[in-house]
């Protein structure tokens, strides 16, 4: 799967969508920031969205996954509706079957942190424990199942993916 596409390809996609008569365009892509000014002709998203807006089409783009720091928001042209989320506001219920055939139905959550991909399955106090940063270093290369009362009733599975890139 390609991680990049040219501005020409982006403009062609905008042209096709405009020709098809869409009402809304939603793009979950963006250039690494900082890039150019809002009206730089090399920015295919800004240019294509301007053409769409001129024809009455609403263009919604993601603000990106960088930050929080200065100049980290992507897709900032004034004719683009740029959206972002500040935190994960959902939990997913799932089951896990242990070696003793006991099945537990609780929460799980994925969290991406630098070059780690860490999955916590935590029961009862998971939100408090996730905020406890002293455990971050323990999840670099191994699986740990803990009965520590400080963590509550939890199972922690951790693994590392080096050179993780995502947008």
C-alpha positions in Angstrom: 0.0 0.0 0.0 1.4 3.3 -1.0 1.9 6.0 1.7 2.2 8.9 -0.7 0.3 10.3 -3.7 1.1 13.2 -5.9 -0.8 16.5 -6.0 -1.8 15.6 -9.6 -3.5 12.4 -8.4 -5.3 14.4 -5.6 -6.5 17.0 -8.1 -7.7 14.3 -10.5 -9.7 12.7 -7.6 -11.2 16.1 -6.8 -12.1 16.6 -10.5 -13.8 13.2 -10.6 -15.8 13.8 -7.4 -16.9 17.2 -8.7 -17.9 15.7 -12.0 -19.9 12.9 -10.2 -21.9 15.6 -8.3 -21.0 14.8 -4.7 -22.3 17.0 -1.9 -19.5 16.4 0.6 -15.8 15.3 0.3 -14.2 13.8 3.4 -10.4 13.4 3.2 -8.3 11.7 5.9 -5.0 12.6 4.3 -2.6 15.5 4.6 0.9 16.6 3.9 3.6 16.5 6.6 3.7 19.9 8.2 4.8 22.6 8.0 4.4 22.6 4.2 3.4 25.7 2.2 1.0 28.6 2.7 -2.7 28.0 2.4 -2.8 29.0 -1.2 0.4 27.3 -2.5 -0.4 25.8 -5.9 1.7 22.7 -5.0 -0.8 21.7 -2.3 -3.3 19.5 -4.2 -5.6 19.3 -1.3 -6.0 23.1 -0.9 -6.3 23.6 -4.6 -8.7 20.8 -5.2 -10.8 21.7 -2.2 -11.0 25.3 -3.5 -12.4 24.1 -6.8 -14.9 21.9 -4.9 -16.0 24.8 -2.6 -16.5 27.0 -5.6 -19.0 24.5 -6.9 -20.9 24.3 -3.5 -19.2 21.1 -2.3 -18.3 21.0 1.4 -14.7 19.6 2.0 -13.9 18.1 5.4 -10.3 17.2 6.1 -8.5 15.7 9.1 -6.2 18.0 11.1 -3.5 15.3 11.2 -1.9 13.3 14.0 1.1 15.5 14.9 1.4 17.7 17.9 0.4 19.1 20.2 2.8 21.9 19.4 2.9 24.9 17.2 2.3 24.6 13.4 1.2 20.9 13.5 -2.3 21.2 12.1 -2.7 20.1 8.5 -5.3 21.2 5.9 -5.6 24.8 7.1 -7.0 26.5 4.0 -9.9 28.7 5.1 -12.3 27.0 2.7 -11.7 23.5 4.3 -13.6 22.3 7.3 -10.7 20.9 9.4 -11.6 18.4 12.1 -9.6 16.9 15.0 -10.1 14.8 18.1 -8.2 15.5 21.3 -8.4 12.1 22.9 -9.9 8.6 22.5 -13.4 8.9 23.9 -14.5 5.3 23.5 -14.0 1.9 24.9 -14.5 -1.4 23.1 -16.0 -4.4 24.9 -14.4 -7.7 24.0 -13.8 -11.1 25.4 -10.6 -12.9 26.3 -10.4 -16.6 27.2 -7.7 -17.5 29.7 -5.8 -20.8 29.9 -8.2 -22.1 32.6 -11.1 -21.6 30.1 -12.4 -18.6 32.1 -13.8 -16.0 29.6 -13.7 -12.4 30.7 -15.8 -9.7 29.0 -14.3 -6.3 29.6 -12.7 -3.3 27.8 -9.7 -3.1 25.5 -7.9 -0.2 24.0 -5.1 0.4 21.6 -2.6 3.1 22.3 0.2 4.2 20.0 3.2 5.7 21.8 6.4 6.6 19.9 7.8 3.3 18.5 5.6 1.1 20.7 2.2 -0.4 19.9 0.7 -1.3 23.3 -2.6 -3.0 24.0 -4.0 -2.8 27.4 -6.8 -5.1 28.5 -7.8 -3.6 31.8 -10.8 -4.3 34.0 -12.5 -1.8 36.4 -9.9 1.0 36.7 -8.4 1.0 33.2 -8.7 4.8 32.6 -6.7 5.7 35.8 -4.1 3.1 35.0 -3.6 4.2 31.4 -2.8 7.7 32.7 -0.1 6.3 35.0 3.1 7.0 32.9 5.5 5.1 35.1 4.4 1.8 33.4 5.3 3.0 29.9 8.8 1.7 30.0 7.6 -1.8 31.0 5.8 -2.3 27.7 8.7 -2.3 25.3 9.4 -5.9 24.4 7.4 -8.4 26.4 4.1 -9.7 27.6 3.3 -9.2 31.3 0.3 -10.6 33.2 0.0 -8.9 36.5 -2.1 -9.3 39.6 -0.7 -6.2 41.3 -3.5 -4.5 43.3 -2.2 -1.1 42.2 -3.2 -1.9 38.6 -6.5 -3.4 39.5 -7.8 -6.6 37.9 -5.8 -6.3 34.6 -4.0 -8.2 31.9 -1.4 -6.2 30.1 0.0 -7.3 26.7 2.8 -5.3 25.1 4.8 -5.6 22.0 7.1 -3.3 19.9 7.0 -2.3 16.3 10.1 -0.5 15.3 9.9 2.5 12.8 6.1 2.8 13.2 4.7 5.5 10.9 1.1 6.4 10.7 -1.1 9.3 9.6 
